[in-house]
Amino acid sequence: MRVEDKQGTIRHKEGNREMKRTFCQICKCDCGIVAEVKNGKILRIEGDRENPNSRGKLCVKGKNSLDVLYHMDRLKKPLLNTGDKGSPKWKEISWDLALEITENKLGELKTRHGPESVAFLFGTTSRTLDTSLVRRFANVYGTPNVTQTWSICVGPKVLAYLATFGGPSYPTCDFANANFIILWGANPLVSYMHRYHGVVQDILKARRTKGASVVVVDPRESETARIGDFHLRIKPNSDFYLAMGMIQYLIDNDLYDHDFVREYTTGFNKLRESLGGYDLETVARKTDLPIEQIRQITERLAESRPASIDRREGILHSVNGLQTARAIAILMSLTGNVDVQGGLIFNPPIKLNNITLEERLPTGKKPFWGEQYPLASDGSGYLAEAILSDRPYPVRSVFVLESNPVLTLPNTKKVINALKKLEFVVVHDFFLTETCKFADLVLPACTFYEKSEVDVGLLKKVRWFRIRRKVVEALNESKSEAEFVRDLGIKMGYSNEFDFPTEDSMLRALLEGSDAERYSLGELEDGIYLEDLRPGYLRERGFNTPSGKIELVPSILRPFHDDLPHPVASPTESGKYPFLLITGPKVPPYYHSQFRNTQTLSKLNPVPCAEVGKGIAQKMEISHGDIIEIRTHVGRLNIKAAVKENMHPFTVSVPHGWADCNANVLTDDLITEPLSGAPMYRGIPCQVRKALEFP
């Protein structure tokens, strides 16, 4: 039978067993889950077949998510470090004492250094409700320094598409209705992010019903490249030249969509006049791709409308990330594939109540990254430099919320030195991570099964909104981020601002004034459908740019002298560093630095391996299974080699997230895309040689 519980939650109940609908929060797919609960414990889970996006499917991480919830090593109580940073000695304390210590430290820091000396760093698992409450606390306290993963993830493409197409809608590709698909620096078979719900099915449908071709642009032979019709094994960090070469070829050979360009774009003549140096011979030399392959792909793009080009971190983690994303946006526009079925379409956002109290933040306060990267929404990659340099002002405390910067931020040695310098470091997490070694206080966090949240459905194929309420009560003394800052706010005298006695009251505050406000929380747990995607809406109404059109030469970038696409100078191969390094390719059982401590998932991929191109292997006499040393100007790493035939021959690729084989000891936090601050995780000049053993 179906019953309505006291909070309004709709549940399926049989005796003392309940089947509760929820959604995963490991990545931003938010896949639907049905959990079988008995006596307050989850017995098993399965995919929710009624979820219109995930349709009953769960990845290997979602299927094994109970291993985290019930892991024996989960933090149970707050821990105070009575030892040194790097060599901690942990003492269990109460939450009351933890809040008291934090209150006193924040008071001291505000008096001595100003509130801006405190920063909050989120990981990718923190979502709308948690981040809203933390930003609310930061604004009331007076610090502008709340940073997440924008700059080290999506920043370049967000700025590029915002400048070209305007906001606030979210662009996504209509793969199922495309005749031609280019996946550029994207590997959806493994990196199964929110935009890729059902992408394999969509591609197969497009192939079956429309004869669509799939092109994968990637130095690696990724899992997706293996199912593509064409694989362009491009030289790392040369994607900008390929995109610009395709643009010049389209224009020089009159292959662009004249009607679309004339009616829906501005800046075409200025763009055309600026072109030069992107002929196919030059581009082939820059990219290590055959001229005929570049010509063939460009002509197919022009002929096979509608077409979709998607771009992911493979092109974004570069000093040219923003410029490459802009060039791809121009390609889509020149071929008439914007705001059309089968091309690039736009999701209207759901408007939730802004509960961050941003008006409480004193005017004129810039975040620590604001002067260096004025267009960036956050600055995680710049955090270590800001701490160590005291520029633009001292940062003396960082709250690390479900993040592991020692493994995920660039230049690990520098990150560790920065953490050691700080006066007060608080980590809120499930486990004692590598970052916890440098903390003063560690607090136990809730998994997604133990806390409430909203799924806003951005970039998903079906426009669907839902909330999640906790499936089981928090284990031990775990708290969500929202509960933690609420309790801290009350402790610090902000009772009026944090009058949220329950998570339901937080949800209601977030929903106030939104389209979802009229529904009960129980109804919202089952989900509601939002406005469908309608290609053509922006072409009819006008794009949200200053001109109302697609801006091939964006006016908002003119003050930064970046309105015309241009390459950004970056380190290149040399006699000392003759090869190119890629870091960060995804490994299926893991999500960034997570899950390597779980029994089931760790067995699936227990040892990190570097993929080595055959050109490097032949030159340096490296065989499959050898231990190799990779060295950059920042650091060195020993790792097992896996020689690959079908990748760019002079490239080596290292996955990230392993504590004992950390790719970020090789990366540089100050070689960045100049507007977004995105670090150069890919295309790094390096040495590779055979090593005798692990150090």
C-alpha positions as CSV (number, residue, x, y, z in Angstrom):
1,M,0.0,0.0,0.0
2,R,1.0,3.6,-0.4
3,V,0.8,5.9,2.6
4,E,1.5,9.6,3.4
5,D,4.0,9.9,6.3
6,K,3.9,12.8,8.8
7,Q,6.2,14.9,6.7
8,G,4.2,14.3,3.6
9,T,6.6,11.8,2.0
10,I,5.0,9.2,-0.2
11,R,6.4,5.7,0.5
12,H,5.7,2.2,-0.5
13,K,5.3,0.0,2.7
14,E,5.1,-3.7,3.3
15,G,5.1,-4.6,7.0
16,N,8.2,-3.2,8.5
17,R,9.9,-2.8,5.2
18,E,9.8,0.4,3.2
19,M,10.8,1.1,-0.4
20,K,12.0,4.7,-0.5
21,R,12.7,6.7,-3.6
22,T,15.8,8.9,-3.6
23,F,18.7,9.9,-5.9
24,C,22.4,9.5,-6.0
25,Q,24.7,12.4,-5.3
26,I,28.1,11.0,-6.3
27,C,28.3,12.9,-9.5
28,K,25.8,15.4,-11.1
29,C,23.8,12.7,-12.9
30,D,21.6,12.4,-9.8
31,C,20.5,9.0,-10.9
32,G,17.3,7.7,-9.3
33,I,17.5,5.0,-6.6
34,V,15.0,2.9,-4.8
35,A,16.2,1.8,-1.3
36,E,14.7,-1.0,0.7
37,V,14.8,0.1,4.3
38,K,14.1,-2.1,7.4
39,N,14.4,-0.9,11.0
40,G,16.2,2.2,9.9
41,K,18.8,0.4,7.8
42,I,19.1,0.1,4.0
43,L,19.1,-3.5,3.0
44,R,19.6,-3.1,-0.7
45,I,19.2,-0.6,-3.5
46,E,18.3,-0.7,-7.2
47,G,17.9,1.9,-10.0
48,D,14.6,3.8,-10.1
49,R,12.8,2.8,-13.3
50,E,10.4,5.7,-12.8
51,N,13.2,8.3,-13.0
52,P,12.8,9.7,-16.6
53,N,16.5,10.4,-17.0
54,S,18.4,7.5,-15.5
55,R,15.5,5.0,-16.3
56,G,16.6,2.4,-13.8
57,K,20.3,2.5,-14.6
58,L,23.1,2.9,-12.0
59,C,26.8,3.0,-12.7
60,V,29.2,0.8,-10.7
61,K,29.7,3.6,-8.2
62,G,26.0,4.1,-7.5
63,K,25.5,0.3,-7.2
64,N,28.1,0.1,-4.5
65,S,27.3,3.4,-2.7
66,L,26.1,1.5,0.4
67,D,29.8,0.5,0.9
68,V,30.5,4.2,1.8
69,L,27.4,4.6,3.9
70,Y,28.2,1.5,6.1
71,H,32.0,1.6,5.8
72,M,33.7,0.7,9.0
73,D,36.2,3.6,8.7
74,R,33.7,6.3,8.4
75,L,34.3,9.2,10.8
76,K,32.0,8.9,13.9
77,K,32.8,11.9,16.0
78,P,34.6,15.2,15.6
79,L,38.4,14.9,15.9
80,L,40.8,17.5,17.3
81,N,44.4,17.4,16.1
82,T,46.7,17.6,19.2
83,G,49.8,16.9,17.1
84,D,51.5,18.6,14.2
85,K,50.2,19.2,10.7
86,G,51.3,16.4,8.6
87,S,51.8,14.1,11.7
88,P,48.4,14.4,13.4
89,K,47.3,13.0,16.7
90,W,43.6,12.7,16.9
91,K,41.4,13.2,20.0
92,E,37.7,12.6,19.8
93,I,35.6,15.5,21.1
94,S,32.0,16.5,21.2
95,W,30.2,18.6,18.6
96,D,29.6,21.3,21.3
97,L,33.3,21.6,21.8
98,A,34.1,21.5,18.1
99,L,31.6,24.4,17.5
100,E,33.1,26.3,20.5
101,I,36.6,25.9,19.1
102,T,35.5,27.0,15.7
103,E,33.5,30.0,17.0
104,N,36.5,31.2,19.0
105,K,38.9,30.8,16.1
106,L,36.6,32.6,13.6
107,G,36.2,35.4,16.1
108,E,40.0,35.7,16.5
109,L,40.6,35.6,12.8
110,K,38.0,38.3,12.1
111,T,39.5,40.6,14.6
112,R,43.1,40.1,13.6
113,H,42.9,39.7,9.8
114,G,39.4,40.5,8.8
115,P,36.6,38.1,7.8
116,E,38.0,37.7,4.3
117,S,40.9,35.8,5.9
118,V,38.5,32.8,6.0
119,A,37.7,30.7,2.9
120,F,35.4,27.8,2.2
121,L,36.3,25.1,-0.3
122,F,33.6,22.7,-1.6
123,G,34.0,19.4,-3.5
124,T,31.8,18.3,-6.3
125,T,29.4,16.3,-4.1
126,S,28.1,19.5,-2.4
127,R,24.9,20.7,-4.0
128,T,22.3,23.4,-4.0
129,L,21.0,23.2,-0.4
130,D,24.4,22.7,1.3
131,T,26.2,25.3,-0.8
132,S,23.4,27.8,-0.3
133,L,23.6,27.5,3.5
134,V,27.4,27.7,3.5
135,R,27.3,30.8,1.3
136,R,24.7,32.2,3.7
137,F,27.0,31.7,6.6
138,A,30.0,33.2,4.7
139,N,28.0,36.3,3.7
140,V,26.8,36.9,7.3
141,Y,30.3,36.4,8.6
142,G,31.6,38.8,5.9
143,T,33.9,36.7,3.6
144,P,33.5,36.6,-0.2
145,N,35.8,33.5,-0.3
146,V,33.6,30.5,-1.2
147,T,35.0,28.4,-3.9
148,Q,34.1,25.1,-5.5
149,T,35.2,23.4,-8.7
150,W,34.1,25.8,-11.4
151,S,37.6,27.0,-12.3
152,I,39.2,23.5,-12.3
153,C,36.2,22.0,-14.2
154,V,33.8,23.9,-16.4
155,G,35.0,27.5,-16.2
156,P,36.4,28.0,-19.7
157,K,33.4,26.6,-21.5
158,V,30.9,28.4,-19.3
159,L,32.6,31.8,-20.0
160,A,32.9,30.9,-23.7
161,Y,29.3,30.0,-24.2
162,L,28.0,32.7,-22.0
163,A,29.9,35.3,-24.0
164,T,28.8,33.8,-27.4
165,F,25.2,32.8,-26.6
166,G,24.3,34.6,-23.4
167,G,22.6,33.1,-20.3
168,P,21.1,31.9,-18.1
169,S,20.0,28.9,-20.1
170,Y,22.3,25.8,-20.1
171,P,23.5,24.4,-23.5
172,T,23.3,20.7,-24.2
173,C,23.5,18.6,-27.3
174,D,20.5,16.8,-28.9
175,F,22.5,13.7,-29.9
176,A,19.5,11.5,-30.7
177,N,18.4,13.8,-33.6
178,A,21.8,14.6,-35.0
179,N,23.2,13.4,-38.3
180,F,26.7,14.1,-37.3
181,I,28.3,14.0,-33.8
182,I,31.7,15.3,-32.6
183,L,32.7,14.4,-29.1
184,W,35.7,16.7,-28.5
185,G,37.8,15.9,-25.4
186,A,34.8,13.9,-24.1
187,N,34.5,10.3,-22.9
188,P,30.9,9.7,-22.0
189,L,31.2,6.0,-21.7
190,V,33.3,6.6,-18.5
191,S,32.9,10.2,-17.5
192,Y,29.1,9.8,-17.4
193,M,28.2,13.3,-16.4
194,H,24.7,14.8,-16.3
195,R,24.6,15.8,-20.0
196,Y,25.2,12.1,-20.9
197,H,22.2,10.4,-19.6
198,G,21.4,7.8,-22.2
199,V,24.1,9.2,-24.6
200,V,25.1,5.7,-25.9
201,Q,21.4,4.9,-26.6
202,D,21.0,8.3,-28.3
203,I,24.1,7.7,-30.5
204,L,22.9,4.2,-31.4
205,K,19.5,5.7,-32.2
206,A,21.0,8.4,-34.4
207,R,23.1,5.8,-36.2
208,R,20.1,3.4,-36.7
209,T,17.5,6.0,-37.8
210,K,19.6,8.7,-39.4
211,G,22.9,7.0,-40.4
212,A,24.7,9.4,-38.1
213,S,28.5,9.4,-37.9
214,V,30.5,9.8,-34.6
215,V,33.8,11.6,-34.5
216,V,36.0,11.5,-31.3
217,V,38.7,14.0,-30.9
218,D,41.1,12.7,-28.2
219,P,44.9,12.0,-28.0
220,R,43.9,8.8,-26.2
221,E,42.0,5.8,-27.6
222,S,39.3,6.4,-25.0
223,E,36.5,4.0,-24.4
224,T,34.3,6.3,-26.5
225,A,36.9,6.5,-29.3
226,R,36.6,2.7,-29.7
227,I,33.0,3.0,-30.7
228,G,33.4,6.1,-32.9
229,D,33.5,6.1,-36.6
230,F,36.5,8.4,-36.7
231,H,39.2,8.9,-34.1
232,L,41.3,12.0,-34.4
233,R,44.4,11.3,-32.3
234,I,45.2,15.0,-31.8
235,K,48.3,16.4,-30.2
236,P,47.5,17.5,-26.7
237,N,46.8,21.3,-26.3
238,S,46.4,21.8,-30.0
239,D,42.6,21.6,-30.2
240,F,42.4,25.4,-30.7
241,Y,44.2,25.2,-34.0
242,L,42.0,22.4,-35.2
243,A,38.9,24.3,-34.5
244,M,40.2,27.5,-36.0
245,G,41.4,25.6,-39.1
246,M,37.9,24.2,-39.5
247,I,36.5,27.7,-39.2
248,Q,38.8,29.1,-41.8
249,Y,38.2,26.2,-44.2
250,L,34.4,26.6,-43.9
251,I,34.6,30.3,-44.7
252,D,37.3,30.1,-47.4
253,N,35.3,27.4,-49.2
254,D,31.9,29.0,-48.7
255,L,30.6,26.1,-46.7
256,Y,29.0,28.1,-43.9
257,D,25.2,28.7,-43.5
258,H,24.8,32.1,-45.0
259,D,21.2,32.5,-43.9
260,F,21.8,31.5,-40.3
261,V,24.9,33.7,-40.0
262,R,23.1,36.7,-41.5
263,E,19.9,36.4,-39.4
264,Y,21.1,35.1,-36.0
265,T,24.8,36.2,-35.5
266,T,26.9,39.4,-35.3
267,G,30.6,39.9,-35.8
268,F,31.1,37.6,-38.9
269,N,33.0,40.1,-41.0
270,K,35.3,41.0,-38.2
271,L,35.9,37.3,-37.5
272,R,36.6,36.6,-41.2
273,E,39.0,39.5,-41.5
274,S,41.0,38.3,-38.5
275,L,41.6,34.8,-39.9
276,G,45.0,33.9,-41.2
277,G,47.5,31.3,-40.4
278,Y,44.9,28.5,-39.9
279,D,45.3,26.9,-43.4
280,L,45.1,23.1,-43.4
281,E,48.9,22.7,-43.8
282,T,49.6,24.8,-40.8
283,V,46.9,23.1,-38.7
284,A,48.0,19.7,-39.7
285,R,51.5,20.5,-38.5
286,K,50.3,22.0,-35.2
287,T,47.9,19.1,-34.4
288,D,49.8,16.1,-35.9
289,L,46.6,15.2,-37.8
290,P,46.5,14.3,-41.6
291,I,45.3,17.2,-43.8
292,E,42.8,14.9,-45.5
293,Q,41.3,13.9,-42.2
294,I,40.8,17.6,-41.2
295,R,39.2,18.4,-44.6
296,Q,36.9,15.4,-44.5
297,I,35.6,16.0,-41.0
298,T,35.0,19.7,-41.8
299,E,33.1,19.0,-45.0
300,R,31.0,16.3,-43.2
301,L,30.2,18.9,-40.5
302,A,29.0,21.4,-43.2
303,E,27.0,18.8,-45.1
304,S,25.5,16.7,-42.3
305,R,23.0,19.0,-40.7
306,P,21.9,18.9,-38.0
307,A,25.1,18.2,-36.1
308,S,26.2,18.3,-32.5
309,I,29.6,19.1,-31.1
310,D,30.2,18.5,-27.4
311,R,33.3,19.5,-25.6
312,R,34.5,18.4,-22.2
313,E,37.5,18.7,-19.9
314,G,39.8,17.2,-22.5
315,I,40.0,20.7,-24.2
316,L,39.2,22.8,-21.1
317,H,42.2,21.9,-18.9
318,S,44.5,24.0,-21.1
319,V,45.6,27.6,-21.3
320,N,43.6,27.6,-24.5
321,G,40.5,26.1,-23.0
322,L,38.3,29.1,-23.3
323,Q,39.5,30.1,-26.7
324,T,39.0,26.5,-28.0
325,A,35.4,26.4,-26.5
326,R,34.7,29.7,-28.2
327,A,36.0,28.4,-31.5
328,I,33.7,25.3,-31.2
329,A,30.8,27.7,-30.4
330,I,31.6,29.5,-33.6
331,L,31.8,26.3,-35.6
332,M,28.3,25.4,-34.3
333,S,27.0,28.8,-35.3
334,L,28.6,29.0,-38.8
335,T,27.0,25.6,-39.7
336,G,23.6,26.6,-38.4
337,N,23.5,24.1,-35.6
338,V,22.5,26.3,-32.7
339,D,19.0,26.2,-31.1
340,V,17.9,23.6,-33.6
341,Q,16.7,20.0,-33.2
342,G,19.7,17.7,-33.5
343,G,22.2,20.5,-32.6
344,L,23.0,22.6,-29.6
345,I,19.8,23.3,-27.6
346,F,19.3,25.2,-24.4
347,N,17.8,24.3,-21.0
348,P,16.0,27.1,-19.2
349,P,17.0,27.1,-15.5
350,I,14.6,26.5,-12.7
351,K,14.4,29.6,-10.5
352,L,14.9,28.8,-6.8
353,N,14.9,31.2,-4.0
354,N,18.3,32.7,-3.3
355,I,18.7,32.1,0.4
356,T,22.4,33.1,0.6
357,L,21.8,36.6,2.0
358,E,24.3,38.0,-0.5
359,E,23.2,41.5,0.5
360,R,24.9,41.0,3.8
361,L,28.3,40.8,2.3
362,P,30.0,44.2,2.5
363,T,30.2,45.9,-0.9
364,G,33.5,46.1,-2.7
365,K,34.9,42.9,-1.2
366,K,36.6,40.9,-3.9
367,P,37.4,37.2,-3.4
368,F,41.1,36.2,-3.3
369,W,41.0,35.3,-7.0
370,G,39.1,38.4,-8.1
371,E,42.1,40.5,-9.2
372,Q,43.9,37.7,-10.9
373,Y,40.8,36.2,-12.7
374,P,38.1,38.9,-12.7
375,L,35.6,36.8,-14.8
376,A,36.0,33.6,-12.7
377,S,33.2,32.4,-10.5
378,D,35.6,30.8,-8.1
379,G,39.3,30.2,-7.7
380,S,40.2,26.8,-6.2
381,G,43.3,26.4,-8.3
382,Y,44.6,29.8,-7.1
383,L,44.0,29.0,-3.4
384,A,47.5,27.8,-2.6
385,E,49.2,30.8,-4.2
386,A,46.9,33.2,-2.4
387,I,47.7,31.6,1.0
388,L,51.5,31.5,0.4
389,S,51.8,34.9,-1.2
390,D,49.4,36.8,1.1
391,R,48.0,38.4,-2.1
392,P,45.7,40.2,-2.4
393,Y,45.4,39.8,1.4
394,P,46.1,37.1,4.0
395,V,44.0,33.9,3.9
396,R,44.5,32.3,7.3
397,S,41.8,29.6,7.5
398,V,40.1,27.2,5.1
399,F,37.0,25.0,5.6
400,V,37.3,22.0,3.4
401,L,33.9,20.6,2.8
402,E,33.8,17.1,1.2
403,S,36.9,17.9,-0.9
404,N,40.4,16.5,-1.0
405,P,42.6,19.3,-2.3
406,V,45.9,17.4,-1.6
407,L,44.9,15.1,-4.4
408,T,42.7,17.2,-6.6
409,L,44.2,20.6,-6.8
410,P,47.3,21.3,-9.0
411,N,50.8,21.4,-7.6
412,T,50.4,19.1,-4.6
413,K,53.6,20.2,-2.8
414,K,52.4,23.8,-2.9
415,V,49.0,22.8,-1.7
416,I,50.5,21.0,1.3
417,N,52.8,23.9,2.1
418,A,49.7,26.2,2.0
419,L,47.7,24.0,4.4
420,K,50.7,23.9,6.8
421,K,50.8,27.7,6.8
422,L,47.2,28.2,7.7
423,E,46.2,29.0,11.3
424,F,43.0,27.0,11.3
425,V,41.9,24.2,8.9
426,V,38.6,22.4,9.2
427,V,37.8,19.3,7.1
428,H,34.2,18.0,6.9
429,D,34.3,14.6,5.3
430,F,33.3,10.9,5.5
431,F,36.8,9.6,6.0
432,L,40.3,10.7,7.2
433,T,41.5,11.8,3.8
434,E,45.0,12.9,2.8
435,T,43.9,16.5,3.4
436,C,42.9,15.6,7.0
437,K,46.6,15.1,7.8
438,F,46.9,18.9,7.7
439,A,43.7,19.8,9.5
440,D,43.2,21.2,13.0
441,L,39.7,19.9,13.2
442,V,37.9,17.1,11.3
443,L,34.1,16.7,11.4
444,P,32.0,13.7,10.3
445,A,29.9,14.3,7.2
446,C,26.7,12.8,6.0
447,T,26.4,10.7,2.8
448,F,23.6,11.5,0.4
449,Y,21.5,8.8,2.0
450,E,21.5,10.8,5.3
451,K,20.6,14.3,4.1
452,S,18.1,16.4,2.0
453,E,18.8,18.0,-1.3
454,V,17.3,19.2,-4.6
455,D,17.8,17.8,-8.1
456,V,17.4,20.8,-10.4
457,G,17.8,18.8,-13.6
458,L,20.2,21.0,-15.4
459,L,21.5,19.8,-18.7
460,K,19.4,16.6,-18.5
461,K,17.3,15.4,-21.4
462,V,14.1,15.3,-19.5
463,R,13.2,18.5,-17.6
464,W,12.4,17.1,-14.2
465,F,12.7,18.6,-10.7
466,R,12.7,16.7,-7.5
467,I,13.8,16.9,-3.9
468,R,15.5,14.2,-1.7
469,R,14.9,13.8,2.0
470,K,17.1,11.6,4.1
471,V,16.5,7.9,3.6
472,V,18.0,6.9,7.0
473,E,19.0,8.9,10.0
474,A,22.6,10.1,10.1
475,L,24.9,7.5,11.4
476,N,27.0,8.2,14.5
477,E,27.4,12.0,14.8
478,S,27.5,12.9,11.2
479,K,26.0,16.2,10.0
480,S,25.4,17.6,6.6
481,E,27.2,20.8,5.5
482,A,23.9,22.7,5.9
483,E,23.4,21.4,9.5
484,F,27.0,22.2,10.4
485,V,26.9,25.8,9.3
486,R,23.4,26.2,10.8
487,D,24.6,25.1,14.2
488,L,27.8,27.2,13.8
489,G,25.8,30.2,12.9
490,I,23.6,29.9,15.9
491,K,26.6,29.4,18.1
492,M,28.1,32.6,16.7
493,G,25.0,34.6,17.4
494,Y,23.3,34.5,14.0
495,S,20.2,32.8,15.3
496,N,17.8,34.9,13.2
497,E,19.7,34.1,10.0
498,F,19.8,30.4,10.7
499,D,16.3,29.7,12.0
500,F,16.0,26.4,10.2
501,P,15.1,23.8,12.8
502,T,14.8,21.0,10.3
503,E,16.1,20.1,6.8
504,D,12.4,20.4,5.6
505,S,12.4,24.1,6.7
506,M,15.6,24.6,4.7
507,L,14.0,23.0,1.6
508,R,10.9,25.1,2.0
509,A,13.0,28.3,2.2
510,L,14.8,27.3,-1.0
511,L,11.5,26.6,-2.8
512,E,9.8,29.8,-1.7
513,G,8.6,31.8,-4.7
514,S,9.7,29.1,-7.2
515,D,7.5,27.1,-9.6
516,A,7.7,24.2,-7.2
517,E,6.5,26.0,-4.2
518,R,2.9,25.0,-4.7
519,Y,3.7,21.3,-4.3
520,S,4.0,19.4,-1.1
521,L,7.5,18.0,-0.2
522,G,6.0,14.5,-0.6
523,E,5.0,15.3,-4.2
524,L,8.4,16.8,-4.9
525,E,10.1,13.6,-3.8
526,D,8.3,11.9,-6.6
527,G,9.3,14.6,-9.0
528,I,7.5,17.1,-11.2
529,Y,8.0,17.8,-14.9
530,L,9.2,21.2,-16.0
531,E,9.0,23.1,-19.3
532,D,10.2,20.9,-22.2
533,L,13.1,21.9,-24.3
534,R,11.9,23.7,-27.4
535,P,14.5,24.3,-30.1
536,G,14.0,27.6,-31.8
537,Y,12.9,29.5,-28.7
538,L,16.0,31.7,-28.5
539,R,16.1,32.3,-32.3
540,E,12.5,33.6,-32.0
541,R,12.9,35.5,-28.7
542,G,16.5,36.6,-29.1
543,F,19.6,35.5,-27.4
544,N,20.5,37.0,-24.0
545,T,23.5,38.9,-25.3
546,P,23.9,42.7,-25.6
547,S,23.1,42.4,-29.3
548,G,20.3,39.9,-28.9
549,K,22.1,37.6,-31.3
550,I,24.9,35.0,-31.2
551,E,28.1,37.0,-30.9
552,L,30.9,35.5,-32.9
553,V,33.0,38.4,-31.6
554,P,31.6,38.8,-28.0
555,S,31.2,42.3,-26.7
556,I,31.6,41.3,-23.1
557,L,35.2,40.1,-23.8
558,R,36.2,43.3,-25.5
559,P,37.5,45.0,-22.3
560,F,39.8,42.1,-21.9
561,H,41.1,42.2,-25.5
562,D,39.8,38.7,-26.0
563,D,36.9,39.3,-28.3
564,L,38.6,37.7,-31.3
565,P,39.8,34.1,-30.9
566,H,43.6,33.8,-30.5
567,P,46.0,31.3,-29.1
568,V,47.5,31.7,-25.6
569,A,51.2,31.1,-25.2
570,S,51.9,28.0,-23.3
571,P,54.9,25.7,-22.5
572,T,55.9,23.5,-25.4
573,E,58.1,20.4,-25.8
574,S,61.9,21.0,-25.6
575,G,65.1,19.1,-25.4
576,K,64.7,18.7,-21.7
577,Y,61.0,17.9,-21.8
578,P,60.3,16.3,-25.2
579,F,57.0,14.6,-24.5
580,L,53.5,15.7,-23.5
581,L,51.6,14.7,-20.4
582,I,47.9,14.4,-19.9
583,T,46.5,14.1,-16.3
584,G,43.0,13.3,-15.1
585,P,41.4,10.7,-17.5
586,K,38.6,9.1,-15.6
587,V,38.8,5.5,-14.3
588,P,35.4,3.8,-14.2
589,P,35.2,2.6,-10.5
590,Y,36.3,5.9,-9.1
591,Y,35.1,9.5,-8.9
592,H,38.1,11.8,-8.6
593,S,39.8,10.7,-5.3
594,Q,36.8,8.7,-3.9
595,F,36.1,5.0,-3.5
596,R,39.6,3.6,-3.5
597,N,39.0,2.6,0.1
598,T,36.0,0.5,-0.7
599,Q,36.5,-3.3,-1.1
600,T,34.4,-3.9,-4.2
601,L,35.4,-0.9,-6.3
602,S,39.1,-1.0,-5.4
603,K,39.4,-4.5,-6.7
604,L,38.2,-3.4,-10.1
605,N,41.2,-1.2,-10.7
606,P,43.7,-1.6,-7.9
607,V,46.8,-0.2,-9.5
608,P,47.2,3.1,-11.4
609,C,48.8,2.8,-14.8
610,A,50.2,5.5,-17.2
611,E,49.1,5.1,-20.8
612,V,52.3,5.5,-22.9
613,G,52.3,6.3,-26.6
614,K,54.3,3.9,-28.8
615,G,56.6,6.7,-29.9
616,I,57.7,7.3,-26.3
617,A,57.9,3.5,-25.7
618,Q,60.2,2.9,-28.7
619,K,62.4,5.9,-28.1
620,M,62.8,5.2,-24.3
621,E,62.8,1.4,-24.6
622,I,59.7,1.0,-22.4
623,S,57.7,-2.2,-22.3
624,H,54.2,-2.9,-21.1
625,G,54.4,-3.3,-17.3
626,D,57.6,-1.4,-16.7
627,I,57.9,1.2,-14.0
628,I,58.5,4.6,-15.5
629,E,59.5,8.0,-14.1
630,I,57.6,11.0,-15.4
631,R,59.2,14.3,-14.7
632,T,57.9,17.9,-15.3
633,H,59.3,21.3,-14.2
634,V,57.2,20.9,-11.0
635,G,57.9,17.3,-9.8
636,R,58.3,13.7,-10.6
637,L,56.2,10.5,-10.3
638,N,56.9,6.8,-10.7
639,I,54.1,4.7,-12.1
640,K,53.5,1.4,-14.0
641,A,53.4,1.8,-17.8
642,A,50.7,0.5,-20.2
643,V,51.9,0.9,-23.7
644,K,49.1,1.9,-26.1
645,E,49.2,1.6,-29.9
646,N,46.3,3.8,-30.8
647,M,47.0,7.0,-28.9
648,H,49.1,10.1,-29.9
649,P,52.6,8.5,-30.0
650,F,54.5,11.1,-28.0
651,T,51.9,11.5,-25.2
652,V,51.7,9.9,-21.7
653,S,48.5,9.9,-19.8
654,V,48.2,9.6,-16.0
655,P,44.9,9.2,-14.1
656,H,44.4,11.2,-10.9
657,G,43.0,10.5,-7.5
658,W,45.5,8.0,-6.1
659,A,47.1,9.0,-2.8
660,D,50.3,6.9,-3.4
661,C,50.6,7.9,-7.1
662,N,49.3,11.4,-7.2
663,A,49.3,13.0,-10.7
664,N,49.1,16.5,-9.3
665,V,52.7,16.4,-8.1
666,L,53.4,17.0,-11.8
667,T,51.0,19.9,-12.4
668,D,51.5,23.7,-12.1
669,D,48.9,25.9,-10.4
670,L,50.1,29.1,-12.1
671,I,50.0,28.0,-15.8
672,T,46.4,28.7,-16.4
673,E,43.7,29.9,-18.8
674,P,44.0,33.7,-18.3
675,L,40.3,34.6,-17.8
676,S,38.8,31.6,-16.0
677,G,41.9,30.5,-14.1
678,A,41.6,26.9,-15.3
679,P,44.8,25.0,-14.6
680,M,46.8,23.3,-17.3
681,Y,46.2,19.7,-16.4
682,R,46.8,18.5,-20.0
683,G,49.5,19.1,-22.6
684,I,52.3,19.5,-20.1
685,P,55.9,19.1,-21.4
686,C,57.5,16.2,-19.6
687,Q,60.3,13.7,-19.5
688,V,59.6,9.9,-19.5
689,R,62.2,7.2,-18.7
690,K,62.3,3.7,-17.4
691,A,62.7,3.6,-13.7
692,L,64.1,0.7,-11.6
693,E,61.3,0.7,-9.0
694,F,58.8,2.7,-7.1
695,P,60.5,5.3,-4.8
